[in-house]
Amino acid sequence: MEHHPAAAWLPEAASAVQQHGTGNLLRVVLIVMFLGCVLTAWFLLRGYKRKDD
C-alpha cells in the first residue's frame, strides 16, 4: 500500500471527475433530494393521523 500525502488526493479526485463526468454526483443529488421529499412529506402528514377523541 502506497503512502500518499494528504493533499495528493484532491488533484486525483478532480481529474477523476473530469474523466467520468458528473453522472455519479447527479445520481447522489437526485437520491438525496427524493429521500428528503419523502421524509418531509411523512413529517408533515403524520399530524393528520391524530384522533380527536
C-alpha distance matrix in Angstrom:
0.0 3.8 6.6 9.5 13.0 14.8 17.2 15.0 14.8 18.6 19.4 16.8 18.5 21.9 21.4 20.2 23.5 25.5 24.2 24.6 27.6 28.5 29.1 26.5 27.7 31.2 30.6 29.2 32.1 34.6 33.3 33.4 36.8 38.2 37.0 38.5 41.8 41.9 41.4 43.9 46.4 46.0 46.4 49.5 51.1 50.8 53.6 56.1 55.6 57.6 61.0 64.0 65.9
3.8 0.0 3.8 6.4 10.0 12.4 14.4 12.0 12.5 16.2 16.7 14.6 16.8 19.9 19.3 18.8 22.1 23.8 22.9 23.8 26.6 27.7 28.7 26.4 27.2 30.9 30.7 29.3 31.9 34.7 33.8 33.7 36.9 38.6 37.7 38.9 42.1 42.7 42.1 44.3 47.0 46.8 47.1 50.1 51.9 51.7 54.5 56.9 56.7 58.7 62.2 65.0 67.1
6.6 3.8 0.0 3.8 6.7 9.2 11.7 10.0 11.1 14.6 15.6 14.2 16.3 19.2 19.3 19.2 22.2 24.0 23.7 24.7 27.0 27.8 29.2 26.7 27.1 30.8 30.9 29.2 31.5 34.5 33.7 33.1 36.3 38.3 37.3 38.1 41.5 42.2 41.4 43.4 46.4 46.2 46.2 49.1 51.1 50.9 53.5 56.1 56.1 57.9 61.4 64.1 66.2
9.5 6.4 3.8 0.0 3.8 6.4 8.2 6.3 7.7 11.1 12.0 11.1 13.3 15.9 16.2 16.5 19.3 21.0 21.1 22.3 24.4 25.1 26.8 24.6 24.6 28.4 28.9 27.1 29.2 32.3 31.9 31.2 34.2 36.4 35.6 36.2 39.6 40.6 39.8 41.6 44.6 44.7 44.6 47.4 49.6 49.6 52.1 54.7 54.9 56.7 60.3 62.9 65.2
13.0 10.0 6.7 3.8 0.0 3.8 5.6 5.4 7.8 10.3 11.6 11.9 13.8 15.9 16.9 17.8 20.0 21.7 22.4 23.7 25.3 25.7 27.8 25.7 25.1 28.9 29.7 27.7 29.3 32.7 32.5 31.4 34.2 36.7 35.9 36.1 39.5 40.8 39.8 41.3 44.5 44.7 44.3 46.9 49.4 49.4 51.7 54.4 54.8 56.5 60.1 62.5 64.9
14.8 12.4 9.2 6.4 3.8 0.0 3.8 5.6 6.6 8.5 11.0 11.6 12.4 14.6 16.4 17.0 18.7 20.7 21.9 22.8 23.9 23.9 26.0 23.7 22.7 26.5 27.4 25.1 26.5 30.0 29.7 28.4 31.1 33.7 32.8 32.8 36.3 37.6 36.5 37.9 41.2 41.4 40.8 43.4 46.0 46.0 48.2 51.0 51.4 53.0 56.7 59.0 61.4
17.2 14.4 11.7 8.2 5.6 3.8 0.0 3.8 5.6 6.0 8.0 9.7 10.7 12.0 13.9 15.3 16.7 18.3 19.8 21.1 22.0 22.1 24.7 22.8 21.6 25.2 26.6 24.6 25.6 29.2 29.4 28.1 30.5 33.4 32.9 32.7 36.0 37.6 36.7 37.9 41.1 41.7 41.2 43.5 46.2 46.5 48.6 51.3 52.0 53.7 57.4 59.6 62.2
15.0 12.0 10.0 6.3 5.4 5.6 3.8 0.0 3.8 5.6 6.3 6.9 9.1 10.7 11.7 12.9 15.1 16.4 17.4 19.0 20.3 21.0 23.4 21.7 21.1 24.7 25.9 24.4 25.8 29.2 29.3 28.6 31.1 33.7 33.3 33.6 36.8 38.3 37.7 39.0 42.1 42.7 42.5 44.9 47.3 47.7 50.0 52.6 53.1 55.1 58.8 61.2 63.7
14.8 12.5 11.1 7.7 7.8 6.6 5.6 3.8 0.0 3.8 5.8 5.1 6.0 8.6 10.0 10.4 12.3 14.4 15.2 16.2 17.6 17.9 20.1 18.1 17.6 21.3 22.3 20.7 22.3 25.6 25.7 25.0 27.6 30.1 29.7 30.1 33.3 34.7 34.2 35.7 38.6 39.2 39.2 41.6 43.9 44.3 46.7 49.2 49.7 51.7 55.4 57.9 60.5
18.6 16.2 14.6 11.1 10.3 8.5 6.0 5.6 3.8 0.0 3.8 5.4 5.1 6.2 8.7 9.8 10.8 12.6 14.4 15.4 16.0 16.2 18.9 17.3 16.1 19.7 21.2 19.7 20.7 24.1 24.7 23.8 26.0 28.8 28.8 28.8 31.8 33.6 33.2 34.3 37.3 38.2 38.0 40.2 42.7 43.4 45.6 48.0 48.8 50.9 54.6 56.9 59.7
19.4 16.7 15.6 12.0 11.6 11.0 8.0 6.3 5.8 3.8 0.0 3.8 5.4 5.0 6.2 8.5 9.9 10.7 12.3 14.3 15.1 16.0 18.9 18.0 17.2 20.5 22.3 21.3 22.3 25.6 26.5 26.0 28.0 30.7 31.0 31.2 34.0 35.9 35.8 36.8 39.7 40.8 40.8 42.8 45.2 46.1 48.4 50.6 51.5 53.7 57.4 59.8 62.6
16.8 14.6 14.2 11.1 11.9 11.6 9.7 6.9 5.1 5.4 3.8 0.0 3.8 5.4 5.2 6.1 8.7 10.0 10.5 12.2 13.8 15.1 17.4 16.2 16.1 19.5 20.8 20.1 21.7 24.7 25.2 25.2 27.4 29.8 30.1 30.7 33.5 35.0 35.1 36.5 39.2 40.1 40.4 42.6 44.7 45.5 48.0 50.2 50.8 53.2 56.8 59.4 62.1
18.5 16.8 16.3 13.3 13.8 12.4 10.7 9.1 6.0 5.1 5.4 3.8 0.0 3.8 5.5 5.0 6.3 8.7 9.9 10.5 11.5 12.1 14.4 12.9 12.5 16.0 17.4 16.4 17.9 21.0 21.6 21.4 23.7 26.1 26.4 26.9 29.7 31.3 31.4 32.7 35.4 36.4 36.7 38.8 40.9 41.8 44.3 46.4 47.1 49.5 53.2 55.7 58.4
21.9 19.9 19.2 15.9 15.9 14.6 12.0 10.7 8.6 6.2 5.0 5.4 3.8 0.0 3.8 5.4 5.2 6.4 8.8 10.2 10.3 11.1 14.1 13.6 12.7 15.7 17.8 17.3 18.1 21.1 22.4 22.2 23.9 26.6 27.3 27.6 30.1 32.1 32.3 33.3 35.9 37.3 37.5 39.3 41.6 42.8 45.1 47.1 48.1 50.5 54.2 56.6 59.5
21.4 19.3 19.3 16.2 16.9 16.4 13.9 11.7 10.0 8.7 6.2 5.2 5.5 3.8 0.0 3.8 5.4 5.1 6.2 8.7 9.8 11.8 14.4 14.4 14.3 17.2 19.0 19.1 20.2 22.9 24.2 24.5 26.2 28.6 29.5 30.1 32.4 34.3 34.8 36.0 38.4 39.7 40.3 42.0 44.1 45.3 47.8 49.7 50.6 53.1 56.8 59.3 62.2
20.2 18.8 19.2 16.5 17.8 17.0 15.3 12.9 10.4 9.8 8.5 6.1 5.0 5.4 3.8 0.0 3.8 5.4 5.1 6.0 8.0 9.9 11.8 11.3 12.0 14.9 16.2 16.3 18.1 20.5 21.4 22.1 24.1 26.1 26.9 27.9 30.2 31.8 32.4 33.8 36.1 37.3 38.0 40.0 41.8 42.9 45.6 47.4 48.1 50.7 54.3 57.0 59.8
23.5 22.1 22.2 19.3 20.0 18.7 16.7 15.1 12.3 10.8 9.9 8.7 6.3 5.2 5.4 3.8 0.0 3.8 5.4 5.3 5.3 6.5 9.2 9.2 9.1 11.8 13.7 14.0 15.1 17.6 19.0 19.6 21.1 23.3 24.5 25.2 27.4 29.2 30.0 31.1 33.4 34.8 35.5 37.2 39.1 40.5 43.1 44.8 45.7 48.3 52.0 54.5 57.4
25.5 23.8 24.0 21.0 21.7 20.7 18.3 16.4 14.4 12.6 10.7 10.0 8.7 6.4 5.1 5.4 3.8 0.0 3.8 5.8 5.4 8.0 10.9 11.9 12.0 13.9 16.2 17.0 17.8 20.0 21.8 22.6 23.8 26.0 27.5 28.1 30.0 32.0 33.0 33.9 36.0 37.7 38.5 40.0 41.9 43.4 46.0 47.5 48.6 51.3 54.9 57.4 60.4
24.2 22.9 23.7 21.1 22.4 21.9 19.8 17.4 15.2 14.4 12.3 10.5 9.9 8.8 6.2 5.1 5.4 3.8 0.0 3.8 5.8 9.2 10.9 11.9 13.1 15.0 16.5 17.8 19.2 21.0 22.4 23.7 25.1 26.9 28.3 29.5 31.3 32.9 34.1 35.4 37.3 38.8 39.9 41.5 43.1 44.6 47.3 48.7 49.6 52.4 56.0 58.6 61.5
24.6 23.8 24.7 22.3 23.7 22.8 21.1 19.0 16.2 15.4 14.3 12.2 10.5 10.2 8.7 6.0 5.3 5.8 3.8 0.0 3.8 6.7 7.5 8.5 10.3 12.0 13.0 14.5 16.2 17.7 19.0 20.6 22.1 23.5 25.0 26.4 28.1 29.6 30.9 32.3 34.1 35.5 36.8 38.4 39.9 41.3 44.1 45.5 46.2 49.1 52.6 55.4 58.3
27.6 26.6 27.0 24.4 25.3 23.9 22.0 20.3 17.6 16.0 15.1 13.8 11.5 10.3 9.8 8.0 5.3 5.4 5.8 3.8 0.0 3.8 5.7 7.8 8.6 9.6 11.6 13.3 14.2 15.7 17.6 19.0 20.0 21.7 23.5 24.6 26.0 27.9 29.3 30.4 32.1 33.8 35.0 36.3 37.9 39.6 42.3 43.6 44.6 47.5 51.0 53.6 56.6
28.5 27.7 27.8 25.1 25.7 23.9 22.1 21.0 17.9 16.2 16.0 15.1 12.1 11.1 11.8 9.9 6.5 8.0 9.2 6.7 3.8 0.0 3.8 5.6 5.2 6.0 8.5 10.0 10.5 12.2 14.3 15.4 16.3 18.2 20.1 20.9 22.4 24.4 25.7 26.6 28.4 30.3 31.3 32.6 34.3 36.0 38.6 39.9 41.0 43.9 47.4 50.0 53.0
29.1 28.7 29.2 26.8 27.8 26.0 24.7 23.4 20.1 18.9 18.9 17.4 14.4 14.1 14.4 11.8 9.2 10.9 10.9 7.5 5.7 3.8 0.0 3.8 5.5 5.2 6.1 8.7 10.0 10.6 12.3 14.3 15.3 16.5 18.4 19.9 21.1 22.7 24.4 25.6 27.1 28.7 30.2 31.6 32.9 34.5 37.4 38.5 39.3 42.4 45.8 48.5 51.5
26.5 26.4 26.7 24.6 25.7 23.7 22.8 21.7 18.1 17.3 18.0 16.2 12.9 13.6 14.4 11.3 9.2 11.9 11.9 8.5 7.8 5.6 3.8 0.0 3.8 5.4 5.0 6.2 8.6 9.9 10.6 12.3 14.1 15.4 16.6 18.2 20.0 21.2 22.6 24.2 25.9 27.1 28.5 30.2 31.6 32.9 35.8 37.2 37.8 40.7 44.2 47.0 49.8
27.7 27.2 27.1 24.6 25.1 22.7 21.6 21.1 17.6 16.1 17.2 16.1 12.5 12.7 14.3 12.0 9.1 12.0 13.1 10.3 8.6 5.2 5.5 3.8 0.0 3.8 5.4 5.2 6.2 8.6 10.0 10.7 12.2 14.2 15.5 16.4 18.4 20.1 21.1 22.3 24.3 25.8 26.8 28.4 30.1 31.5 34.2 35.7 36.7 39.4 43.0 45.6 48.5
31.2 30.9 30.8 28.4 28.9 26.5 25.2 24.7 21.3 19.7 20.5 19.5 16.0 15.7 17.2 14.9 11.8 13.9 15.0 12.0 9.6 6.0 5.2 5.4 3.8 0.0 3.8 5.5 5.1 6.1 8.6 9.9 10.4 12.2 14.3 15.2 16.4 18.4 19.9 20.8 22.5 24.3 25.5 26.8 28.3 30.1 32.7 33.9 35.0 38.0 41.5 44.0 47.1
30.6 30.7 30.9 28.9 29.7 27.4 26.6 25.9 22.3 21.2 22.3 20.8 17.4 17.8 19.0 16.2 13.7 16.2 16.5 13.0 11.6 8.5 6.1 5.0 5.4 3.8 0.0 3.8 5.5 5.2 6.2 8.7 9.9 10.6 12.4 14.2 15.5 16.7 18.4 19.9 21.3 22.7 24.3 25.8 27.0 28.5 31.5 32.6 33.3 36.4 39.8 42.6 45.5
29.2 29.3 29.2 27.1 27.7 25.1 24.6 24.4 20.7 19.7 21.3 20.1 16.4 17.3 19.1 16.3 14.0 17.0 17.8 14.5 13.3 10.0 8.7 6.2 5.2 5.5 3.8 0.0 3.8 5.5 5.2 6.1 8.5 9.9 10.6 12.1 14.2 15.4 16.4 18.1 20.0 21.1 22.3 24.2 25.7 26.9 29.7 31.2 31.9 34.7 38.3 41.0 43.8
32.1 31.9 31.5 29.2 29.3 26.5 25.6 25.8 22.3 20.7 22.3 21.7 17.9 18.1 20.2 18.1 15.1 17.8 19.2 16.2 14.2 10.5 10.0 8.6 6.2 5.1 5.5 3.8 0.0 3.8 5.5 5.2 6.0 8.6 10.0 10.4 12.3 14.3 15.3 16.2 18.3 19.9 20.8 22.3 24.1 25.6 28.2 29.7 30.8 33.5 37.1 39.6 42.6
34.6 34.7 34.5 32.3 32.7 30.0 29.2 29.2 25.6 24.1 25.6 24.7 21.0 21.1 22.9 20.5 17.6 20.0 21.0 17.7 15.7 12.2 10.6 9.9 8.6 6.1 5.2 5.5 3.8 0.0 3.8 5.5 5.0 6.1 8.6 9.7 10.6 12.3 14.2 15.2 16.5 18.4 19.8 21.0 22.3 24.2 26.9 27.9 29.0 32.0 35.5 38.0 41.1
33.3 33.8 33.7 31.9 32.5 29.7 29.4 29.3 25.7 24.7 26.5 25.2 21.6 22.4 24.2 21.4 19.0 21.8 22.4 19.0 17.6 14.3 12.3 10.6 10.0 8.6 6.2 5.2 5.5 3.8 0.0 3.8 5.4 5.1 6.2 8.5 9.9 10.7 12.3 14.1 15.4 16.6 18.2 20.0 21.1 22.4 25.4 26.6 27.2 30.2 33.7 36.5 39.3
33.4 33.7 33.1 31.2 31.4 28.4 28.1 28.6 25.0 23.8 26.0 25.2 21.4 22.2 24.5 22.1 19.6 22.6 23.7 20.6 19.0 15.4 14.3 12.3 10.7 9.9 8.7 6.1 5.2 5.5 3.8 0.0 3.8 5.5 5.2 6.0 8.6 9.9 10.5 12.0 14.2 15.3 16.2 18.1 19.8 20.9 23.7 25.3 26.1 28.8 32.4 35.0 37.9
36.8 36.9 36.3 34.2 34.2 31.1 30.5 31.1 27.6 26.0 28.0 27.4 23.7 23.9 26.2 24.1 21.1 23.8 25.1 22.1 20.0 16.3 15.3 14.1 12.2 10.4 9.9 8.5 6.0 5.0 5.4 3.8 0.0 3.8 5.5 5.0 6.2 8.7 9.9 10.4 12.3 14.2 15.2 16.4 18.1 19.9 22.4 23.7 25.0 27.7 31.3 33.7 36.8
38.2 38.6 38.3 36.4 36.7 33.7 33.4 33.7 30.1 28.8 30.7 29.8 26.1 26.6 28.6 26.1 23.3 26.0 26.9 23.5 21.7 18.2 16.5 15.4 14.2 12.2 10.6 9.9 8.6 6.1 5.1 5.5 3.8 0.0 3.8 5.4 5.2 6.3 8.7 9.9 10.7 12.4 14.3 15.5 16.4 18.2 21.1 22.0 23.0 26.0 29.4 32.1 35.1
37.0 37.7 37.3 35.6 35.9 32.8 32.9 33.3 29.7 28.8 31.0 30.1 26.4 27.3 29.5 26.9 24.5 27.5 28.3 25.0 23.5 20.1 18.4 16.6 15.5 14.3 12.4 10.6 10.0 8.6 6.2 5.2 5.5 3.8 0.0 3.8 5.4 5.1 6.1 8.5 9.9 10.5 12.2 14.2 15.3 16.3 19.3 20.7 21.3 24.1 27.7 30.4 33.2
38.5 38.9 38.1 36.2 36.1 32.8 32.7 33.6 30.1 28.8 31.2 30.7 26.9 27.6 30.1 27.9 25.2 28.1 29.5 26.4 24.6 20.9 19.9 18.2 16.4 15.2 14.2 12.1 10.4 9.7 8.5 6.0 5.0 5.4 3.8 0.0 3.8 5.5 5.2 6.0 8.5 9.8 10.4 12.1 14.0 15.3 17.8 19.6 20.7 23.2 26.8 29.3 32.3
41.8 42.1 41.5 39.6 39.5 36.3 36.0 36.8 33.3 31.8 34.0 33.5 29.7 30.1 32.4 30.2 27.4 30.0 31.3 28.1 26.0 22.4 21.1 20.0 18.4 16.4 15.5 14.2 12.3 10.6 9.9 8.6 6.2 5.2 5.4 3.8 0.0 3.8 5.5 5.1 6.1 8.5 9.8 10.5 11.9 14.0 16.4 17.6 19.0 21.8 25.3 27.6 30.8
41.9 42.7 42.2 40.6 40.8 37.6 37.6 38.3 34.7 33.6 35.9 35.0 31.3 32.1 34.3 31.8 29.2 32.0 32.9 29.6 27.9 24.4 22.7 21.2 20.1 18.4 16.7 15.4 14.3 12.3 10.7 9.9 8.7 6.3 5.1 5.5 3.8 0.0 3.8 5.5 5.2 6.2 8.6 10.0 10.5 12.0 15.0 16.0 16.7 19.7 23.2 25.9 28.8
41.4 42.1 41.4 39.8 39.8 36.5 36.7 37.7 34.2 33.2 35.8 35.1 31.4 32.3 34.8 32.4 30.0 33.0 34.1 30.9 29.3 25.7 24.4 22.6 21.1 19.9 18.4 16.4 15.3 14.2 12.3 10.5 9.9 8.7 6.1 5.2 5.5 3.8 0.0 3.8 5.5 5.0 6.1 8.6 9.9 10.5 13.4 15.2 15.8 18.3 22.0 24.6 27.4
43.9 44.3 43.4 41.6 41.3 37.9 37.9 39.0 35.7 34.3 36.8 36.5 32.7 33.3 36.0 33.8 31.1 33.9 35.4 32.3 30.4 26.6 25.6 24.2 22.3 20.8 19.9 18.1 16.2 15.2 14.1 12.0 10.4 9.9 8.5 6.0 5.1 5.5 3.8 0.0 3.8 5.4 5.1 6.1 8.5 10.0 12.1 13.9 15.4 17.7 21.3 23.5 26.7
46.4 47.0 46.4 44.6 44.5 41.2 41.1 42.1 38.6 37.3 39.7 39.2 35.4 35.9 38.4 36.1 33.4 36.0 37.3 34.1 32.1 28.4 27.1 25.9 24.3 22.5 21.3 20.0 18.3 16.5 15.4 14.2 12.3 10.7 9.9 8.5 6.1 5.2 5.5 3.8 0.0 3.8 5.5 5.2 5.9 8.3 10.6 11.5 13.0 15.9 19.3 21.6 24.8
46.0 46.8 46.2 44.7 44.7 41.4 41.7 42.7 39.2 38.2 40.8 40.1 36.4 37.3 39.7 37.3 34.8 37.7 38.8 35.5 33.8 30.3 28.7 27.1 25.8 24.3 22.7 21.1 19.9 18.4 16.6 15.3 14.2 12.4 10.5 9.8 8.5 6.2 5.0 5.4 3.8 0.0 3.8 5.6 5.3 5.8 9.0 10.4 10.9 13.7 17.2 19.9 22.8
46.4 47.1 46.2 44.6 44.3 40.8 41.2 42.5 39.2 38.0 40.8 40.4 36.7 37.5 40.3 38.0 35.5 38.5 39.9 36.8 35.0 31.3 30.2 28.5 26.8 25.5 24.3 22.3 20.8 19.8 18.2 16.2 15.2 14.3 12.2 10.4 9.8 8.6 6.1 5.1 5.5 3.8 0.0 3.8 5.7 5.6 7.6 10.1 11.2 13.0 16.8 19.0 22.0
49.5 50.1 49.1 47.4 46.9 43.4 43.5 44.9 41.6 40.2 42.8 42.6 38.8 39.3 42.0 40.0 37.2 40.0 41.5 38.4 36.3 32.6 31.6 30.2 28.4 26.8 25.8 24.2 22.3 21.0 20.0 18.1 16.4 15.5 14.2 12.1 10.5 10.0 8.6 6.1 5.2 5.6 3.8 0.0 3.8 5.7 6.4 8.2 10.5 12.3 15.9 17.7 21.1
51.1 51.9 51.1 49.6 49.4 46.0 46.2 47.3 43.9 42.7 45.2 44.7 40.9 41.6 44.1 41.8 39.1 41.9 43.1 39.9 37.9 34.3 32.9 31.6 30.1 28.3 27.0 25.7 24.1 22.3 21.1 19.8 18.1 16.4 15.3 14.0 11.9 10.5 9.9 8.5 5.9 5.3 5.7 3.8 0.0 3.8 5.4 5.6 7.5 10.2 13.6 15.8 19.0
50.8 51.7 50.9 49.6 49.4 46.0 46.5 47.7 44.3 43.4 46.1 45.5 41.8 42.8 45.3 42.9 40.5 43.4 44.6 41.3 39.6 36.0 34.5 32.9 31.5 30.1 28.5 26.9 25.6 24.2 22.4 20.9 19.9 18.2 16.3 15.3 14.0 12.0 10.5 10.0 8.3 5.8 5.6 5.7 3.8 0.0 3.8 5.4 5.6 7.9 11.5 14.1 17.0
53.6 54.5 53.5 52.1 51.7 48.2 48.6 50.0 46.7 45.6 48.4 48.0 44.3 45.1 47.8 45.6 43.1 46.0 47.3 44.1 42.3 38.6 37.4 35.8 34.2 32.7 31.5 29.7 28.2 26.9 25.4 23.7 22.4 21.1 19.3 17.8 16.4 15.0 13.4 12.1 10.6 9.0 7.6 6.4 5.4 3.8 0.0 3.8 5.4 6.1 9.7 11.5 14.7
56.1 56.9 56.1 54.7 54.4 51.0 51.3 52.6 49.2 48.0 50.6 50.2 46.4 47.1 49.7 47.4 44.8 47.5 48.7 45.5 43.6 39.9 38.5 37.2 35.7 33.9 32.6 31.2 29.7 27.9 26.6 25.3 23.7 22.0 20.7 19.6 17.6 16.0 15.2 13.9 11.5 10.4 10.1 8.2 5.6 5.4 3.8 0.0 3.8 5.6 8.4 10.3 13.7
55.6 56.7 56.1 54.9 54.8 51.4 52.0 53.1 49.7 48.8 51.5 50.8 47.1 48.1 50.6 48.1 45.7 48.6 49.6 46.2 44.6 41.0 39.3 37.8 36.7 35.0 33.3 31.9 30.8 29.0 27.2 26.1 25.0 23.0 21.3 20.7 19.0 16.7 15.8 15.4 13.0 10.9 11.2 10.5 7.5 5.6 5.4 3.8 0.0 3.8 6.6 9.7 12.3
57.6 58.7 57.9 56.7 56.5 53.0 53.7 55.1 51.7 50.9 53.7 53.2 49.5 50.5 53.1 50.7 48.3 51.3 52.4 49.1 47.5 43.9 42.4 40.7 39.4 38.0 36.4 34.7 33.5 32.0 30.2 28.8 27.7 26.0 24.1 23.2 21.8 19.7 18.3 17.7 15.9 13.7 13.0 12.3 10.2 7.9 6.1 5.6 3.8 0.0 3.8 6.5 9.1
61.0 62.2 61.4 60.3 60.1 56.7 57.4 58.8 55.4 54.6 57.4 56.8 53.2 54.2 56.8 54.3 52.0 54.9 56.0 52.6 51.0 47.4 45.8 44.2 43.0 41.5 39.8 38.3 37.1 35.5 33.7 32.4 31.3 29.4 27.7 26.8 25.3 23.2 22.0 21.3 19.3 17.2 16.8 15.9 13.6 11.5 9.7 8.4 6.6 3.8 0.0 3.8 5.7
64.0 65.0 64.1 62.9 62.5 59.0 59.6 61.2 57.9 56.9 59.8 59.4 55.7 56.6 59.3 57.0 54.5 57.4 58.6 55.4 53.6 50.0 48.5 47.0 45.6 44.0 42.6 41.0 39.6 38.0 36.5 35.0 33.7 32.1 30.4 29.3 27.6 25.9 24.6 23.5 21.6 19.9 19.0 17.7 15.8 14.1 11.5 10.3 9.7 6.5 3.8 0.0 3.8
65.9 67.1 66.2 65.2 64.9 61.4 62.2 63.7 60.5 59.7 62.6 62.1 58.4 59.5 62.2 59.8 57.4 60.4 61.5 58.3 56.6 53.0 51.5 49.8 48.5 47.1 45.5 43.8 42.6 41.1 39.3 37.9 36.8 35.1 33.2 32.3 30.8 28.8 27.4 26.7 24.8 22.8 22.0 21.1 19.0 17.0 14.7 13.7 12.3 9.1 5.7 3.8 0.0
